[in-house]
């Protein structure tokens, strides 16, 4: 299991380093485009890192794991367009981080960019892009 911080039960399988939203009492699911994310799922895989193990699932349905929340730094998988430092970031349809445009609600700020499919470093923080 992950270290310190609040843990939530997964209502479905959740991949590593994706935005999550509340799905019920103390449960989360992968956030999609337009969702208000409450944080980002932990970056470590559930399975042991051995050949043929699944290294994309952070937590299977019904199990609990740490979620990074407001004011915490972590990594998020990058969606279309890539991310650069100081981008306001929101979830796409897969819970990956994409840059916001003016007027959109964001769930993190990019502190170190990455290309599509990479892992950007972000600070979990919510607001509206000015």
N, C-alpha and C positions, 0 to 999 in steps of 0.2 A: 504494500500500500504506500501511497504518497505520504510525505511528511506533514508538517504543520499546515494549518489553514482549514477552512471549512470544506467538508466533504458532502457530496450530494449523491443520491442514488440515481442511476441511469434508468430512464424509462424505455430506452432502446439502446442498442450498441452505439457507442460514441467514439469517434476517431480521436487520435492525439492532436493536440494543439488547434482545436477548432472552437469557434464561438458557441456558447450554450445559452439556453433560455430556460426559465422555470416551466415545468410541465405538470406540476402537481405539488402536494405537500413534500417538501425537502427532496424533490426529484427534478432532474434536468433532462433535456434532449438537445440535439444539435439545432442551433439557431439557423434560420434561413433568411434570405433577402427580405428586408422590411421588418424583421423581428427585432425587438429590444433585447439584446443580449445582456446577461448579468455577469458574464465572465468568460474565461477561456479554459477549456479542459487541460489537465496536466499533460506534459509532453512525453511521459514515459509509457511504453506499451504494456499491456496487461500480461501478455505471454512472455516467457523467458526468451531472451535473444538467442535462439538456436536455429539451425537450418529447418525450414518448413514451418516455423512458428509465424503467427500473424503479428507483424510489427506495426500495424496501422490502428488497431483497436486499443483505445486507452482504457475503456471500461465496458464490459458486456452488460446487457440489460439485467437489472435486478441487483447489480453490485454497486458499491460506492467508491468514489475517488475524489481527490482534491480538485477544486475549481479555483483558478486565480480570479480575484475580484478587485474592486476599486483600489487604486493606488499601488497595486502589485505589478511587477515587471515579469514578463514571460515571453514565450514565442508563439506565433500564430502561423499556420500554413497560408501562403500567399495565393490569392486568386488572380483573375484576369487583370492585366495591366501592370502587375508588380507593385511594390511599395517603396517609398523613399522616406528618409527621416523627415519628421514633422507632418506627415500625412495624417489626417483624421481617418480612422479605419472603422468599417462596418462589416457585417457578415454578408457573404453572397449566398446563393442557393444551397451551397454545400457546407456552409459555416466557415469558409475560408475568408481571410481578410482582404478587402478591396478598399481603395481610396474613396472617400466621400466627396461630394460636390456641395456647393453652397446650399444651405437650408436643410440638408439631411442630418439625421441623428447619427452620432458616432458612438462606438463602444470602446475605443482604444486610440492611443496616439503612437505612431511609429517612431521608435528611437534609433533603429538601425534597419535600413531597407534590405530587400531581397527580391529576386526575380520570381516570376510565376512558378509555383510548385516548391519554392524554397521556404525557409522559415525566417520571418522577420521578427525582430525584437520589438515589443510594444509595452506601453504602460496602460493598464486597464483604467479607463476613465470615460465617463459618459457626458454627452453634451450635444449641442447642435452646431453644425459647421456654419461659421459666420461668412 
